[in-house]
């Protein structure tokens, strides 16, 4: 998952707490069309740090929340299975292995670099 995918996922979770995307847009002071361009099925705009900061400030979230992979974990400290509904079983096995056998920060950096490189060359 790249940073833009993470941000989109977290913003969509926030939007789900509002009656409509328009209501969310009003609450955070962002044009609904901006959200559509960032979150639509074929996004034409990435979700930059300024947009994230505006949403975070508007909702009273910690700075950087929408760029924090730890935000995928809910308030009870649980990583929900709904985060993995579209993943291949091999990906789920990898996640389970990482939970059971945590990596050092250096190993995690190397794995992230490897995944980034693999994403450049889809099979």
Backbone bond lengths (Angstrom), bond angles and torsions (degrees), N, CA, C in turn:
res aa  C-N    CA-C-N  psi(-1)  N-CA   C-N-CA  omega(-1)  CA-C   N-CA-C  phi
1 X - - - 1.455 - - 1.518 107.81 -
2 X 1.301 115.47 125.95 1.458 121.46 177.96 1.534 109.20 -88.19
3 X 1.321 116.23 167.01 1.469 120.62 -175.77 1.524 111.99 -59.80
4 X 1.328 118.17 -38.80 1.456 119.90 -179.52 1.532 110.67 -66.99
5 X 1.329 116.83 -37.60 1.467 120.49 177.18 1.527 110.35 -65.30
6 X 1.332 116.24 -41.62 1.465 120.53 177.60 1.521 110.38 -60.64
7 X 1.322 116.45 -49.13 1.462 120.12 -178.98 1.526 110.86 -60.30
8 X 1.330 117.01 -43.50 1.468 120.43 179.56 1.521 110.19 -61.76
9 X 1.314 116.53 -44.11 1.464 120.23 -179.83 1.533 111.05 -61.39
10 X 1.320 116.56 -46.42 1.467 120.10 -178.06 1.527 111.63 -67.82
11 X 1.320 117.75 -38.49 1.468 120.08 178.18 1.526 109.85 -66.89
12 X 1.319 117.89 -39.83 1.469 120.18 177.41 1.528 110.84 -62.39
13 X 1.326 116.66 -37.10 1.471 119.34 175.84 1.519 110.87 -63.46
14 X 1.328 116.85 -39.56 1.467 120.03 177.73 1.525 110.79 -66.63
15 X 1.324 116.61 -42.70 1.470 120.79 179.91 1.515 110.62 -60.34
16 X 1.327 117.22 -35.19 1.471 121.37 -178.83 1.530 112.13 -60.05
17 X 1.309 116.80 -19.51 1.462 120.75 178.30 1.524 113.77 -84.27
18 X 1.315 116.78 2.04 1.463 122.78 -179.88 1.522 109.16 -118.08
19 X 1.337 116.49 156.36 1.471 118.81 -179.34 1.534 112.96 -60.39
20 X 1.321 116.60 -36.25 1.468 120.97 -179.02 1.520 109.28 -147.49
21 X 1.308 115.64 166.02 1.460 120.64 174.70 1.522 110.03 -63.68
22 X 1.331 115.86 -36.03 1.474 120.87 178.32 1.531 110.46 -61.35
23 X 1.337 117.38 -42.19 1.465 121.27 179.07 1.530 110.23 -63.08
24 X 1.321 116.33 -40.97 1.462 120.45 176.58 1.525 110.31 -62.99
25 X 1.329 116.19 -45.61 1.464 121.05 -179.31 1.523 110.67 -57.68
26 X 1.313 116.54 -43.82 1.466 120.79 178.65 1.527 110.24 -63.36
27 X 1.333 116.62 -43.05 1.466 121.27 -177.99 1.526 112.49 -62.17
28 X 1.326 116.22 -33.33 1.473 118.88 -177.63 1.520 113.24 -102.25
29 X 1.336 117.01 -0.42 1.461 120.88 177.12 1.508 114.41 71.65
30 X 1.337 115.38 37.53 1.463 121.22 -179.72 1.520 107.78 -124.01
31 X 1.310 116.95 145.68 1.463 120.51 175.96 1.527 109.43 -65.47
32 X 1.314 116.01 135.53 1.464 120.26 177.57 1.522 111.04 -59.19
33 X 1.332 116.84 -35.31 1.465 120.56 179.35 1.535 111.25 -63.97
34 X 1.324 117.27 -31.56 1.465 120.66 176.93 1.521 109.72 -64.75
35 X 1.327 115.96 -44.24 1.462 119.71 177.87 1.521 111.10 -62.26
36 X 1.324 116.31 -41.30 1.462 120.04 179.68 1.526 110.54 -62.28
37 X 1.327 116.84 -42.12 1.470 120.05 178.98 1.528 111.94 -65.44
38 X 1.324 116.63 -29.30 1.464 120.79 -178.98 1.525 113.47 -88.92
39 X 1.328 116.53 -30.00 1.461 120.25 -169.84 1.520 114.41 -116.26
40 X 1.314 117.04 -4.35 1.455 119.91 -176.99 1.519 112.31 -63.34
41 X 1.328 116.48 175.20 1.459 120.15 -178.80 1.531 113.29 -61.16
42 X 1.321 116.41 -28.67 1.472 121.88 175.89 1.520 108.00 -129.42
43 X 1.340 117.39 78.02 1.466 120.53 -174.70 1.523 112.10 -57.04
44 X 1.324 114.94 134.35 1.463 120.48 178.27 1.526 111.09 -103.71
45 X 1.320 116.77 -1.00 1.461 121.40 -178.48 1.525 108.58 -143.29
46 X 1.311 116.56 139.71 1.462 119.46 176.33 1.526 109.38 -82.65
47 X 1.289 115.14 163.68 1.463 121.34 -179.55 1.525 106.93 -96.40
48 X 1.308 115.41 102.09 1.457 120.98 -175.76 1.511 113.70 -85.06
49 X 1.314 116.34 171.10 1.464 120.73 -178.62 1.523 113.71 -63.48
50 X 1.334 118.27 -31.25 1.478 119.84 179.63 1.521 110.99 -66.95
51 X 1.340 116.86 -42.33 1.468 120.09 177.86 1.524 109.66 -64.88
52 X 1.316 116.62 -43.06 1.463 120.07 178.63 1.526 111.10 -60.61
53 X 1.315 115.59 -44.84 1.463 119.87 -179.13 1.535 110.85 -61.62
54 X 1.327 116.45 -40.73 1.464 120.34 179.36 1.531 110.67 -62.68
55 X 1.323 116.73 -43.84 1.468 121.24 179.52 1.526 109.74 -66.45
56 X 1.325 116.86 -45.22 1.468 120.83 -179.15 1.523 110.87 -60.47
57 X 1.327 117.15 -47.11 1.467 120.60 179.93 1.522 111.29 -62.79
58 X 1.330 116.32 -42.71 1.463 120.68 -178.01 1.523 112.32 -63.65
59 X 1.325 116.34 -33.44 1.462 120.15 -176.56 1.523 113.04 -99.64
60 X 1.328 116.78 1.51 1.462 120.27 179.36 1.524 112.82 72.04
61 X 1.331 117.12 26.69 1.459 120.94 177.70 1.523 109.66 -85.51
62 X 1.299 116.05 156.55 1.464 119.86 176.35 1.522 109.69 -62.92
63 X 1.315 115.59 144.75 1.459 120.43 176.17 1.524 109.15 -59.48
64 X 1.320 116.16 131.15 1.455 120.76 -179.39 1.515 114.70 90.39
65 X 1.331 117.66 -2.98 1.470 121.36 -177.82 1.527 111.87 -55.02
66 X 1.327 117.12 -43.01 1.452 120.45 -175.81 1.532 112.97 -77.07
67 X 1.315 116.82 -0.48 1.462 121.66 176.55 1.524 111.09 -117.16
68 X 1.325 116.60 11.36 1.463 122.40 -174.65 1.527 110.07 -104.60
69 X 1.314 116.71 113.74 1.457 120.01 179.27 1.528 111.25 -61.32
70 X 1.315 117.28 -24.89 1.461 120.80 176.23 1.518 112.56 -64.18
71 X 1.343 117.23 -19.24 1.467 120.49 179.78 1.525 111.54 -70.31
72 X 1.327 117.87 -11.63 1.465 120.17 174.84 1.523 111.27 -68.66
73 X 1.331 115.47 -21.18 1.462 120.51 178.88 1.519 107.75 -84.85
74 X 1.335 116.00 132.60 1.464 118.73 -176.41 1.527 110.70 -75.68
75 X 1.328 115.89 179.01 1.463 120.86 -174.99 1.522 112.98 -63.46
76 X 1.343 117.45 -23.35 1.459 121.00 178.87 1.533 111.37 -84.69
77 X 1.337 116.69 1.92 1.454 119.99 179.50 1.515 113.10 81.00
78 X 1.318 116.41 21.67 1.461 121.51 -176.30 1.519 110.06 -110.01
79 X 1.319 115.73 134.29 1.451 122.31 173.53 1.526 106.01 -92.74
80 X 1.313 117.23 106.20 1.466 122.85 -172.68 1.523 112.93 -71.21
81 X 1.321 115.47 145.01 1.469 120.37 178.58 1.519 111.77 -64.52
82 X 1.325 118.10 -22.77 1.467 119.95 178.84 1.515 112.01 -63.65
83 X 1.331 117.27 -18.75 1.461 120.41 176.61 1.522 111.65 -71.19
84 X 1.338 116.15 -14.65 1.456 120.29 -171.99 1.518 113.39 -121.58
85 X 1.313 118.02 16.86 1.462 120.95 -174.42 1.520 113.68 -58.91
86 X 1.312 118.94 -33.09 1.459 121.25 -174.70 1.526 112.63 -101.40
87 X 1.300 117.66 14.28 1.453 120.04 -177.26 1.527 111.44 -92.41
88 X 1.301 115.52 148.25 1.462 123.37 176.98 1.536 108.70 -69.66
89 X 1.335 118.12 149.68 1.472 120.16 178.95 1.532 113.81 -54.15
90 X 1.324 117.61 -33.27 1.468 119.19 178.10 1.519 111.30 -65.98
91 X 1.337 116.83 -34.84 1.461 119.95 177.09 1.532 110.09 -68.30
92 X 1.319 116.30 -39.77 1.463 120.09 179.01 1.525 110.82 -64.45
93 X 1.326 116.25 -37.81 1.460 120.16 177.43 1.528 110.39 -64.35
94 X 1.321 116.63 -40.79 1.457 120.63 177.56 1.528 110.75 -61.44
95 X 1.326 116.74 -44.35 1.470 120.65 178.54 1.520 110.66 -61.26
96 X 1.333 116.06 -45.11 1.470 119.72 179.20 1.529 110.88 -61.28
97 X 1.326 116.85 -41.52 1.467 119.94 178.41 1.518 111.33 -62.70
98 X 1.316 116.78 -39.23 1.461 119.84 179.83 1.524 111.82 -68.23
99 X 1.324 117.02 -32.37 1.463 120.28 177.39 1.522 110.57 -70.39
100 X 1.319 115.86 -42.44 1.462 120.74 -177.84 1.529 111.95 -75.58
101 X 1.332 116.04 -35.49 1.468 121.27 -177.76 1.530 109.20 -122.69
102 X 1.334 117.63 78.97 1.462 120.21 -177.58 1.528 112.02 -57.96
103 X 1.306 114.78 147.07 1.456 122.28 179.48 1.522 110.60 -93.01
104 X 1.313 115.23 157.04 1.459 119.45 170.13 1.530 106.84 -71.95
105 X 1.320 118.91 161.70 1.467 120.06 176.52 1.531 112.36 -56.36
106 X 1.316 116.77 -37.31 1.466 120.02 179.45 1.527 111.11 -66.41
107 X 1.339 116.79 -43.10 1.461 120.38 178.22 1.527 110.80 -63.83
108 X 1.329 116.18 -41.27 1.466 120.17 179.34 1.523 110.85 -61.82
109 X 1.324 116.80 -40.85 1.465 120.83 177.76 1.529 110.02 -61.01
110 X 1.318 117.27 -45.34 1.462 121.12 179.68 1.531 111.78 -63.12
111 X 1.322 117.19 -42.16 1.468 121.10 178.97 1.526 109.69 -64.02
112 X 1.327 117.68 -43.43 1.467 120.84 178.28 1.520 111.39 -61.69
113 X 1.315 117.18 -40.14 1.465 120.53 177.63 1.522 110.98 -65.16
114 X 1.323 116.55 -40.54 1.460 120.78 178.22 1.527 110.85 -62.88
115 X 1.322 116.99 -46.54 1.464 121.05 179.76 1.524 110.43 -62.14
116 X 1.316 117.37 -41.46 1.472 120.63 178.02 1.523 110.95 -59.62
117 X 1.320 116.41 -41.50 1.464 120.30 178.80 1.531 110.97 -67.87
118 X 1.329 117.30 -41.25 1.459 120.60 179.91 1.518 111.67 -64.13
119 X 1.332 117.32 -33.79 1.474 121.13 179.55 1.517 111.58 -65.88
120 X 1.318 117.85 -21.63 1.461 121.19 179.79 1.526 111.60 -76.14
121 X 1.337 116.23 -18.25 1.465 120.62 -176.20 1.531 110.20 -128.07
122 X 1.357 116.92 74.05 1.468 118.88 -178.57 1.527 111.39 -62.43
123 X 1.285 114.25 145.70 1.478 120.42 179.96 1.509 110.48 -83.36
